Amino acid sequence: MTIEREVLQTAKDRDGDITALCRSGQTWSPRRKADAIRDIETGSYRYHVPMKDGSKTPIHVVNGPKGKYLRTNWDKTDRNNLDDLPDCTC
């Protein structure tokens, strides 16, 4: 069984690239990008951003020109875009 992890914040580098996923108060947080990518690819954990309507926007791994990165699917709202989430506080 794959465990779900809810993401409410992200850590970003000076270029705005996601470096970690976060949820204050959780023992797994912050989860470094490389570890979250491995979690998703191995099926150990799934990460998502909760929406106000109760739905969950999955976070997935993308193979880009500079390597793998994390993102949500574009859906005409910025409430679940990883770049737009508040900075990690943990």
LUMDRENKOL-395455 format. One line per field, with one value per atom (N, C-alpha, C): residue number from 1; residue in three letters; atom name; x, y, z. Coordinates in Angstrom, 3 decimals. Layout:
# LUMDRENKOL-395455
mardo: c(NUM  ...)
semi: c(ALA  ...)
lumba: c(CA  ...)
X: c(X  ...)
Y: c(Y  ...)
Z: c(Z  ...)
END
This chain:
# LUMDRENKOL-395455
mardo: c(1  1  1  2  2  2  3  3  3  4  4  4  5  5  5  6  6  6  7  7  7  8  8  8  9  9  9  10  10  10  11  11  11  12  12  12  13  13  13  14  14  14  15  15  15  16  16  16  17  17  17  18  18  18  19  19  19  20  20  20  21  21  21  22  22  22  23  23  23  24  24  24  25  25  25  26  26  26  27  27  27  28  28  28  29  29  29  30  30  30  31  31  31  32  32  32  33  33  33  34  34  34  35  35  35  36  36  36  37  37  37  38  38  38  39  39  39  40  40  40  41  41  41  42  42  42  43  43  43  44  44  44  45  45  45  46  46  46  47  47  47  48  48  48  49  49  49  50  50  50  51  51  51  52  52  52  53  53  53  54  54  54  55  55  55  56  56  56  57  57  57  58  58  58  59  59  59  60  60  60  61  61  61  62  62  62  63  63  63  64  64  64  65  65  65  66  66  66  67  67  67  68  68  68  69  69  69  70  70  70  71  71  71  72  72  72  73  73  73  74  74  74  75  75  75  76  76  76  77  77  77  78  78  78  79  79  79  80  80  80  81  81  81  82  82  82  83  83  83  84  84  84  85  85  85  86  86  86  87  87  87  88  88  88  89  89  89  90  90  90)
semi: c(MET  MET  MET  THR  THR  THR  ILE  ILE  ILE  GLU  GLU  GLU  ARG  ARG  ARG  GLU  GLU  GLU  VAL  VAL  VAL  LEU  LEU  LEU  GLN  GLN  GLN  THR  THR  THR  ALA  ALA  ALA  LYS  LYS  LYS  ASP  ASP  ASP  ARG  ARG  ARG  ASP  ASP  ASP  GLY  GLY  GLY  ASP  ASP  ASP  ILE  ILE  ILE  THR  THR  THR  ALA  ALA  ALA  LEU  LEU  LEU  CYS  CYS  CYS  ARG  ARG  ARG  SER  SER  SER  GLY  GLY  GLY  GLN  GLN  GLN  THR  THR  THR  TRP  TRP  TRP  SER  SER  SER  PRO  PRO  PRO  ARG  ARG  ARG  ARG  ARG  ARG  LYS  LYS  LYS  ALA  ALA  ALA  ASP  ASP  ASP  ALA  ALA  ALA  ILE  ILE  ILE  ARG  ARG  ARG  ASP  ASP  ASP  ILE  ILE  ILE  GLU  GLU  GLU  THR  THR  THR  GLY  GLY  GLY  SER  SER  SER  TYR  TYR  TYR  ARG  ARG  ARG  TYR  TYR  TYR  HIS  HIS  HIS  VAL  VAL  VAL  PRO  PRO  PRO  MET  MET  MET  LYS  LYS  LYS  ASP  ASP  ASP  GLY  GLY  GLY  SER  SER  SER  LYS  LYS  LYS  THR  THR  THR  PRO  PRO  PRO  ILE  ILE  ILE  HIS  HIS  HIS  VAL  VAL  VAL  VAL  VAL  VAL  ASN  ASN  ASN  GLY  GLY  GLY  PRO  PRO  PRO  LYS  LYS  LYS  GLY  GLY  GLY  LYS  LYS  LYS  TYR  TYR  TYR  LEU  LEU  LEU  ARG  ARG  ARG  THR  THR  THR  ASN  ASN  ASN  TRP  TRP  TRP  ASP  ASP  ASP  LYS  LYS  LYS  THR  THR  THR  ASP  ASP  ASP  ARG  ARG  ARG  ASN  ASN  ASN  ASN  ASN  ASN  LEU  LEU  LEU  ASP  ASP  ASP  ASP  ASP  ASP  LEU  LEU  LEU  PRO  PRO  PRO  ASP  ASP  ASP  CYS  CYS  CYS  THR  THR  THR  CYS  CYS  CYS)
lumba: c(N  CA  C  N  CA  C  N  CA  C  N  CA  C  N  CA  C  N  CA  C  N  CA  C  N  CA  C  N  CA  C  N  CA  C  N  CA  C  N  CA  C  N  CA  C  N  CA  C  N  CA  C  N  CA  C  N  CA  C  N  CA  C  N  CA  C  N  CA  C  N  CA  C  N  CA  C  N  CA  C  N  CA  C  N  CA  C  N  CA  C  N  CA  C  N  CA  C  N  CA  C  N  CA  C  N  CA  C  N  CA  C  N  CA  C  N  CA  C  N  CA  C  N  CA  C  N  CA  C  N  CA  C  N  CA  C  N  CA  C  N  CA  C  N  CA  C  N  CA  C  N  CA  C  N  CA  C  N  CA  C  N  CA  C  N  CA  C  N  CA  C  N  CA  C  N  CA  C  N  CA  C  N  CA  C  N  CA  C  N  CA  C  N  CA  C  N  CA  C  N  CA  C  N  CA  C  N  CA  C  N  CA  C  N  CA  C  N  CA  C  N  CA  C  N  CA  C  N  CA  C  N  CA  C  N  CA  C  N  CA  C  N  CA  C  N  CA  C  N  CA  C  N  CA  C  N  CA  C  N  CA  C  N  CA  C  N  CA  C  N  CA  C  N  CA  C  N  CA  C  N  CA  C  N  CA  C  N  CA  C  N  CA  C  N  CA  C  N  CA  C  N  CA  C  N  CA  C  N  CA  C  N  CA  C)
X: c(0.844  0.000  0.890  0.615  1.366  0.786  1.655  1.247  1.179  0.126  -0.066  0.558  1.210  1.754  1.225  0.640  0.069  1.137  1.281  2.291  1.610  2.055  1.486  2.492  3.782  4.830  5.942  6.790  7.963  9.167  10.340  11.589  12.055  12.623  13.057  14.471  15.240  16.561  16.409  17.509  17.438  16.888  16.902  16.314  14.830  14.299  12.894  12.626  13.681  13.502  13.162  12.271  11.854  13.003  13.340  14.415  13.902  12.672  12.097  10.586  9.907  8.476  8.289  7.285  7.132  5.679  5.534  4.265  4.649  4.513  4.896  4.258  5.056  4.555  4.672  5.091  5.224  6.677  6.885  8.244  9.020  8.357  9.051  9.476  8.959  9.164  10.319  11.136  11.106  11.679  11.176  11.649  12.383  13.680  14.499  13.973  14.177  13.689  14.124  15.401  15.901  15.203  14.952  14.271  12.812  12.144  10.746  10.625  11.563  11.558  11.700  12.631  12.808  11.545  10.936  9.693  8.612  8.443  7.402  7.722  8.953  9.324  9.269  9.578  9.525  8.131  7.244  5.894  5.806  6.858  6.852  5.864  5.830  4.949  4.399  3.200  2.623  2.488  2.734  2.625  1.529  0.801  -0.249  -0.419  -1.037  -1.412  -2.930  -3.436  -4.892  -5.531  -6.717  -7.467  -8.623  -9.151  -10.230  -11.483  -11.701  -12.906  -12.761  -11.612  -11.390  -10.637  -10.450  -9.704  -8.203  -7.460  -6.012  -5.338  -4.347  -3.585  -2.279  -2.077  -0.860  0.400  1.475  2.800  3.485  4.059  4.712  6.101  6.841  8.218  8.217  8.975  9.115  10.594  10.888  12.259  12.449  13.179  13.412  14.805  15.117  16.431  17.585  17.296  18.333  18.237  17.423  17.238  15.816  15.624  14.288  13.894  12.575  12.045  10.611  10.078  8.734  7.781  6.541  5.533  4.136  3.158  1.756  1.334  0.221  -0.281  -0.912  -0.697  -1.287  -2.789  -3.534  -4.989  -5.701  -5.094  -5.692  -5.837  -5.176  -5.174  -3.762  -3.411  -2.072  -2.079  -3.219  -3.303  -2.578  -2.304  -1.641  -0.297  0.134  1.428  2.525  3.478  4.521  5.271  5.513  6.226  5.453  4.147  3.316  2.983  3.350  3.088  4.010  3.580  4.431  5.754  6.745  8.028  7.913  8.744  8.768  9.076  8.417  8.652  9.248  9.573  10.102  11.587)
Y: c(-1.182  0.000  1.247  2.150  3.394  4.432  5.095  6.105  7.470  8.219  9.565  10.598  11.572  12.687  13.995  14.803  16.075  17.166  17.940  18.984  20.356  21.200  22.537  23.644  23.305  24.281  23.626  24.463  23.962  24.837  24.232  24.986  25.196  26.386  26.724  27.290  27.078  27.701  29.117  29.813  31.215  31.370  30.277  30.315  29.970  29.612  29.240  27.769  26.964  25.516  24.866  23.911  23.204  22.342  22.504  21.718  20.774  21.013  20.142  20.330  19.291  19.333  19.371  20.115  20.293  20.241  19.860  19.931  20.071  21.252  21.510  20.498  20.055  19.122  17.655  17.346  15.956  15.505  14.289  13.789  13.675  13.523  13.377  14.721  15.801  17.121  17.863  18.537  18.653  17.405  17.100  15.955  16.508  16.245  16.752  16.250  17.048  16.731  15.340  15.010  13.704  12.560  12.734  11.696  11.571  12.711  12.678  12.031  12.327  11.693  10.183  9.748  8.308  7.695  8.371  7.879  7.653  8.629  8.552  7.461  7.418  6.441  5.000  4.785  3.424  3.053  4.041  3.781  3.707  4.110  4.072  5.080  6.259  7.331  8.064  8.630  9.551  10.892  11.952  13.300  14.027  14.883  15.659  17.009  17.926  19.234  19.209  19.496  19.493  20.745  20.574  21.696  22.032  23.234  23.675  22.828  22.260  21.459  20.017  19.708  18.366  17.448  17.858  17.021  17.117  16.227  16.177  16.277  17.165  17.296  16.536  15.447  14.657  15.400  15.113  15.603  14.459  14.727  13.674  14.102  13.132  13.343  13.577  14.572  14.900  14.822  14.248  14.229  15.433  16.414  17.637  17.675  18.721  18.840  18.918  19.374  19.468  18.342  17.340  16.230  16.161  15.338  15.108  16.248  16.540  17.531  17.168  17.872  17.616  18.681  18.268  19.251  18.671  19.564  19.178  19.514  18.976  19.307  20.689  21.439  22.756  22.616  23.392  23.281  24.619  25.678  27.015  27.625  27.071  27.659  27.626  28.602  28.587  28.081  27.635  27.154  25.841  25.092  23.801  23.737  24.822  24.828  24.867  23.977  23.892  25.206  25.894  27.174  28.227  28.127  29.138  28.813  27.629  27.289  28.124  28.390  29.149  28.419  29.169  28.582  27.713  26.687  25.794  26.585  26.212  26.850  25.876  24.689  23.697  23.513)
Z: c(0.000  0.000  0.000  -0.895  -1.003  -0.045  0.670  1.639  0.957  1.255  0.707  1.647  1.072  1.831  1.243  2.103  1.691  1.768  0.712  0.620  0.659  1.599  1.729  1.452  1.470  1.214  0.396  -0.185  -0.898  -0.579  -0.658  -0.578  -2.009  -2.259  -3.607  -3.545  -4.612  -4.678  -5.239  -5.406  -5.854  -7.262  -8.048  -9.391  -9.381  -8.189  -8.075  -8.289  -8.467  -8.649  -7.311  -7.332  -6.120  -5.613  -4.324  -3.718  -2.635  -2.153  -1.126  -1.068  -0.591  -0.335  1.175  1.645  3.088  3.538  4.793  5.530  6.994  7.537  8.924  9.866  10.839  11.842  11.468  10.251  9.821  9.955  10.403  10.610  9.306  8.191  6.901  6.306  6.854  6.271  6.929  6.119  4.660  3.989  2.821  2.026  0.818  0.769  -0.337  -1.679  -2.703  -4.051  -4.504  -4.371  -4.828  -4.099  -2.797  -2.024  -2.433  -2.663  -3.104  -4.482  -5.372  -6.699  -6.557  -5.726  -5.511  -4.905  -3.921  -3.310  -4.357  -5.246  -6.269  -7.287  -7.751  -8.781  -8.273  -7.009  -6.464  -5.969  -5.889  -5.405  -3.891  -3.190  -1.723  -1.144  -1.740  -1.287  -2.490  -2.301  -3.267  -2.577  -3.304  -2.775  -3.538  -2.827  -3.480  -2.793  -3.522  -2.999  -2.835  -1.614  -1.424  -2.020  -2.543  -3.096  -2.148  -2.241  -1.361  -1.505  -2.690  -2.917  -2.422  -1.777  -1.243  -2.190  -3.428  -4.370  -4.078  -4.668  -4.485  -5.844  -5.952  -7.181  -7.008  -7.751  -7.577  -8.022  -7.316  -7.695  -8.407  -9.570  -10.315  -10.781  -11.285  -11.733  -13.234  -13.660  -15.072  -15.433  -16.596  -17.106  -18.014  -17.511  -18.264  -18.867  -19.593  -20.230  -19.230  -18.006  -16.970  -15.947  -16.219  -15.284  -14.764  -13.773  -13.222  -12.294  -12.313  -11.386  -11.022  -10.017  -9.505  -10.000  -10.293  -10.681  -10.564  -10.627  -10.745  -12.171  -12.604  -13.935  -13.925  -14.991  -15.123  -15.290  -14.507  -14.576  -14.406  -14.875  -14.878  -13.481  -12.483  -11.148  -10.601  -9.800  -9.213  -7.777  -7.279  -5.895  -5.673  -6.729  -6.556  -7.275  -7.885  -8.548  -7.493  -7.585  -6.567  -6.418  -7.516  -7.466  -6.655  -6.631  -5.986  -4.536  -4.056  -2.656  -1.760  -0.529  0.389  0.656  1.099  1.451  2.699  2.759  3.921  5.185  6.258  7.543  8.555  8.104  9.048  8.881)
END
